[in-house]
Amino acid sequence: FFFNIGNIGGAGLGLNVLFGISPENGALIAAAVAIVLFLVRNAMLVVDRTVQLLAVVKVLVLIYILAVTTVPLQSAVHHTFMPTSIDFYSIVTIVGGTVGGYISFSGGHRLLEGGVRGINNIKYVNEGALTGIGVASVIRVMLFLAGLAVVLAGHQLDPTNPAATIFKVAAGNFGYKFFGLLLFAAGMTSTLGSTFTSISFLDYNVNKEGHESWRPWIIVGFIALSTIIFYFIGSPAKVLVIVGALNGLILPIALAILLIAATRHKIMGAQYRHPRWLLVTGWIVVLFMAYAGIRTLLTIQF
């Protein structure tokens, strides 16, 4: 739910870039569109295809930005492995915004909804997970390098929408408007994914008839309440950072639950054996993110 407030804010910020309307009013429009997409049959398929196309274009634009700017690759690589300081708030925010909160479950829920389940389909599950995290990671590294190049060139980032400044400086007005479209699309798909996963948790607690009759109202309420809270809070860029941090705090809890479940035959079946190296590295991540999350709690300012 916290993350959905940020999702709505991100979509509103995208409309602000595209049309100059306030992020709060943009959030109202985005919420209305999200509700319609949920209630109209087959609309989600169109959204999925559109986002895939935008993702490809986004990568191409980032490649162009990196080509026309001077990226200090040597310095970036050096300080990646030998940083002068470690900012746990930044780590938790970035990790939380990538794989924290509802994101830990949404891909699995979409696969289950599509009938992909059981040990025979583990190949498709692995492909989906590796593709998703791979694309997300590559795009984040590219965005970081583009931002680093722009900042080191002496440009000031707009604190109300720092990422948009990168695109505007490096690719002009086209880059600025295209980023607005990307931000709107990302906010919308995240809103749909967050709502889909949050509501799907209720599937096990409501009978089929009750679920079908109440689900549209639960969806509308979930999105509407997220939007109302954001409308009165405002500050979309700050909200996105804070909810990313909150989701980073959720990550070690969610991952620990999944790691325990992966070893239970009652849940996974007698045939499945989770790779030991994934269990070991998974628990290392749980411990590190729990430590980083506690450090972040001591510094986070709401």
Secondary structure as GFF3:
##gff-version 3
##sequence-region A 1 302
A	DSSP	alpha_helix	2	19	.	.	.	ID=ss1
A	DSSP	alpha_helix	23	39	.	.	.	ID=ss2
A	DSSP	alpha_helix	43	68	.	.	.	ID=ss3
A	DSSP	alpha_helix	73	81	.	.	.	ID=ss4
A	DSSP	alpha_helix	88	99	.	.	.	ID=ss5
A	DSSP	alpha_helix	103	113	.	.	.	ID=ss6
A	DSSP	three_ten_helix	119	121	.	.	.	ID=ss7
A	DSSP	alpha_helix	122	152	.	.	.	ID=ss8
A	DSSP	alpha_helix	162	200	.	.	.	ID=ss9
A	DSSP	three_ten_helix	201	204	.	.	.	ID=ss10
A	DSSP	alpha_helix	208	233	.	.	.	ID=ss11
A	DSSP	alpha_helix	236	261	.	.	.	ID=ss12
A	DSSP	alpha_helix	265	268	.	.	.	ID=ss13
A	DSSP	alpha_helix	276	297	.	.	.	ID=ss14
###
